[in-house]
Every structure is written in structure tokens, then in C-alpha cells.
Amino acid sequence: MIVAADPLLSGDIGLVVVLIVLGKAAITLGICLIATMLMIWFERKIISDLQNRIGPNRELKFALESYWRSASTAADLESVGAARSSPDRITQRYTRKSCI
């Protein structure tokens, strides 16, 4: 009988058999955890590609680049910098409520 070939079902359980089963369980758990981590990472990468927005750290960079290319004036650059460091924006950063 094929079922009787398994040492766990035949009743002959030793330390080696228990360690093998625990090792298999640990490997399976590790594979599942890594697979979950990778799936979450890939999902976040795909969703971030769908969002076409410029964050606050990139806003000033783009303003500087356009100023260096002479596509904007110094006043435009100063207005972007002032809007970036306005008291409302700083307060908003620390009092923002999460959108769950």
C-alpha cells in the first residue's frame, strides 16, 4: 500500500522524520512569504505607473530644470519655491489624515 510507505502514517515517527517535516513546513512558509512580498511590490509598481503625478520633491526639480533651460524666469522659480515652503503646505504635511 502506498499510504503505508509514509513514515508518519505507519506509526514509526523518529526525530529525523519530525525535523524533515518541520524543514518542509519552514521552506513552504518562506516561499509563501516571499511570494506575498513580491506580489505586493509588483502591485505597487503597477499602480504607481498608473498615477501620473508630480510629487512635491519633483516639483522644485522640474522648476529648476526649466529655469536652467531658460524656459522660465527667476520669478517663476521663486513662486514655485515659495509655494513649496508655504506655511499651509508645511502644516498640511503634519496634520494630513490618512485616506483609508
Buried (B, 14 or more C-beta within 10 A) or exposed (E): EEEEEEBEEEEEEEEEEEEEEEEEEEEEEEEEEEEEEEEEEEEEEEEEEEEEEEEEEEBBEEBBEBBEEEEBEEEEBEEBBEBBEEEEEEEEEEEEEEEE
